[in-house]
Each structure stands twice: as C-alpha cells, then as structure tokens.
Amino acid sequence: MKQSNWQTTTGSILVLGGLTASTAGMIMVLGQGNTGDQLLAWGAVTALVGTPILTIGLINRHRANRISFSNEPIPIQTHVGNMPRSVP
C-alpha cells in the first residue's frame, strides 16, 4: 500500500505538472512565436513519463486493497456455534 501511494502521488504530480507546462508552452507558442517550444516539449515528455507510473500505482493500490480485505480462516472448533469461520 505504501508503494502504491508513492507511485500514485508521483504519477499524479508528473502528469499534472506536464500538462500544465504543455499548456503554458502552447499558450506561449501561439502568442509569442517559438519561445515556448522547449516548455511544450518537456511538458509533453513529463506527462508521458508520469502516465505509466500513475497507472501502475493505481493497479498496485487495487491489488493491495484486494489482498488486505480478503477473508482469512479462523482455526476454531466446529462445535463453537454461531461464530464466523473467517475474518477480513
């Protein structure tokens, strides 16, 4: 769970930062000429690098939640009565 939180946070920061930089670069290119070319390119690269990290983090979070909420059997005797046979 700790690793998925790190990956999700890092991926989100990279994707949102890349999209913000790309948008700013696009505005600069459209308004001034070629002054925002590098900002546009680096923003796009950053967003593309952050996308797989974010995706892997979300997959790992799903796996960790599925593992942590699965029921585990309790070793109790059969004549105990109305007790549950497993707990999360």
Buried (B, 14 or more C-beta within 10 A) or exposed (E): EEEBEEBBEBBBBBBBBBBEBBBBBBEBBEEEEEEBEEBBEBBBBBBEEBBEBBBBBBEBBEEBEEEEEEEEEEEEEEEEEEEEEEEE
